[in-house]
Amino acid sequence: MVLFISLVVLIIGWLVWRYLSQKKQDAQPLPTNYPQLLQAYVPYYQELSPEKKKLFDDRVNHFLHHVKIEGVATTVDDVDKVLVASSAIIPIFGFEDWYYPLTNVLLYEGSFNADFQTTGEGRNILGMVGEGGALQSTMVLSKPALHEGFANETGKENTGIHEFVHLLDKADGSTDGLPEYLLEKDHIKPWLQLIHKSIHDIKANHSDINPYGVTNEAEFFAVVAEYFFKRPDLLHEKHPELFTRLEEIFHQHPLEE
């Protein structure tokens, strides 16, 4: 009985320590140069109102205090951190109190293969979320691809956003392109039908959506989400039904911000 009580006290003590530790981290201000970096490097941020920019700053600050960003054979500077955090916050900016099950983001000097090797054959991967084992709570990103996603303002691709959308998709238990907890029940079937119709159009060369989206429903969702956040104007013009569904899924209205 004494041992049990001691164990309970230890557990409670650890939980209290963890809570206070996290609260202390959250109380630390965002570095003073980060809003300027966000304004300079993140087009999505540039379009926000002053009030929403402050909220975005706070979300970035929270992310960076809870997720460690490290370089593998490359350095990590403030711009890298701002771009990783922005990739994470952009897809969830329409939700309150949303946090990823993530502890680490590894930046590689270039593309890598399925074994996370940067030399040899098959180095065509730009981003990946760990599955099981030591990489369960880790994301791996190509540093050049991360930067290109934000630097190319007219493009429709963003590797960082793509990978964080996969994490968002996975929150209901499976990475399948169907974020069921974000869609009304009667909208799930129409969304799946829209995915399949859009994939058919890509295969028939009747679409400007990234062909990688035909891989499966999960990749289509991530690819079209990149398009939604990078070029909402063009997506609205060319794919109005997709645009409307993505507004519903992400709780964001990028053409009205």
N, C-alpha and C positions, 0 to 999 in steps of 0.2 A: 504493500500500500504506500509506504514511504517512497519507494522507488518510482511508483506511478505518479505520485504528486510531484516529485522532483522533475520527472520527465515533462509533465504538463507545464510546470513553471518555466522550464528551459524553452519549450516550444513557444509559450506566450511571450517570453522575453525576446526570443529571436524574431517573432512577428512584429513586436513593438519596435525593436531595433531597425528592422527592415523598413517599416513604415516611416520612422523618423528619418532614416537615411535617405529614402526616396524624396521625402518632403524637403529635406535640406538641399538635395540636388535640384529639385524643381524651383527652389527659391533663388538659385544662382542665375544672375541675369545673362541674357544673350550677349556675346561679345559685341562691342560697340560698332565694329566694322561690318557685321554680318548683314544688317539691313541694306547697307550700300552694296554689298556683294550680291544679295538677292535681287536688288534693283538692276544691277549691271548684267547679271548672267541668267536670270530666270524670266522669260517673257510672260509666263502665266502670272507671276507676282506683279509685274509691271502694270497689268490690267486691273488689279484690285483697287478698291477704294482705300483711303487711309485707315479706316477702322478695320477693314479685313486684312490689310497688311500687318497691322499690329497683332491680330489673331494668328496670322500665318507665322509671324516671328515667334510667338509663344509656342506654337505647335512644333516648329523647328527646334526651338530650345529644349523642349521636353524630349523630342526624339534623340537629339545629340547627347543628352544626359543619360539615356537609357540604352543606347545602341553604340557599340564600339566600332569605329571605322579604322581599318588597318590596311596597309599596303603590302603586297607580296611582290618583292623585287621592284618596288616603285615607292615613291614618297607620297604622303598624304598631306595636302595643305588645306587652308581654310576654304578655298573655292571647291575642292573635292567634297568636303564635308557639307557645304551648302547645297551642292548639286545632289548628293545622296539623300539628304534630308528632304529636299524639295520633291524628289522623285517619290518619296514615301508619303509626304503630306498631300500632294496634289490629288491623288485618287480618293482620299478620305476626308478632304476638307469640308465636305458637305455633312459630315457626321460629327457628333460631339462625343468626346471621351472614347475614341477608337484608338487602340494600340495594337501593334503587330506582335506576334509571338516570335520575336527576333532579338538576338543578343549581339550579333556581329555582322558586319558587312566587310568583305575582303575585296580590295581593288587590285586587279592584276594589270600588268604592264601592257597587255594586249589580249587577243582572243585565246581561248584554251579549248581542250578537248573534254570528253565526258569524265575523264579521270583527273581533271583540273591541272593538266600538264600544259605548259606553254611552249613546249618543243615537240617535234615529231609530227605525225600525221593527225588529221581529224581536228585541227585547231580552228573550228568554225563557230564556236559558242561565244556569245558576247555577254550572257548573263544566265544565272542559274540559282534556284533556291534549293538548299540542301534537303535531302529526303533521308531521314533515319540516321543513326550513328552520331558521330561527332559533329556532322554538319547539319543536324536537325534544325537548329535555330540560327543558321548562317546563310547569308546571301553572298554570291560571288558575282562581281561585275568587272567587265573590261573598262579600265579607266578611259581610254580614248573613246569608246562607244558611249560612255556616260556623258562625256563632254560634248560629243557630236550631237547627241539628242537635244541639247539645249542651244548649241551654237547655230544649228541649221533651223532657222525660224520658219522657213517656207516648207520644210519637210513634214512628213506625217509620222515619223518614227522617233521613239524615245525609249532606249533600252532600260533605263532605270524605272520609268513608269510601268513598262511592260512587266518587269519582274515583280513589282509591288502589287500590281493588279492580280497576278497569279496568287499572291499571298491572300489578298482580299477574297478571291474566288474560293480559296481553300478553306476559308473560315467556317463553312458549313459542313466540313468533313471531307470534301472531294474537290479536286481541281478539274472541273468539267465544263466550265463556261456558263454554268447555271447558278448564279448567286441567289439561291432560293430565299434567303433571309432578307434580301433587298428588293424582291419583286412581290407584287400582289399575287396571290395564288392563281387567279384567273389570267395572269399575264405570263406565267411560266411557259405554258405550251406555245402561245404566240411568239415568245422570244426565241424558243428553240426552232420553231418553223422559220422565223426570220433569219436565224443563223444559217440554216441549211439552204435557204433560198440565196442568201448572200454568197455562201461558199460555191454554190452552183454557178452564180454569175462570175465569180473570180475564175473558176475553171474554164468558163466559156469565153474568157477575155472580155467580159462586159462590165468590168469594175476596175476602179483605181485603188482598191484596198490591197494592201501588201499581200502578195501570193502566199506568204508564209501562213496566213490565216486559214488555208485549206487543210493544214496539218490535222487539226481536230477542233472541237468546239472550244476547248480551253485556250488554244492559241488564237483562234478567231477573236474571242472575247478580249484577250490582251492586246492584240493588234488593233482592233477597232477602238479600244480605249485610248491607245496612243494617239490615234487619229482625232478622237473626240477632244482630247486635251491640247493637242498641238495645233490643229486646224479646225476648230469648231465651225468656222464660217463655211469652209469647203465641204465638210461632212453634212452640214445642214442643207447646203445647196444640192449636193449629189445624192445623198442618202437620208432624206428627211425622216423616214420611219425609224431607221437606226438611231439617228440623232435623238429623237423623242424618247425612245426606249432607254438610251444611255443617260439622258437627263433624269429619268425616273430611277434608274439603278444607282447613280452616283449622287443624287440629290443636289445636283448642280445645274446652273443655267448659264453657261459661259458667254452666251451672246447678250446676256442681260446684266452682267456684272458691272 
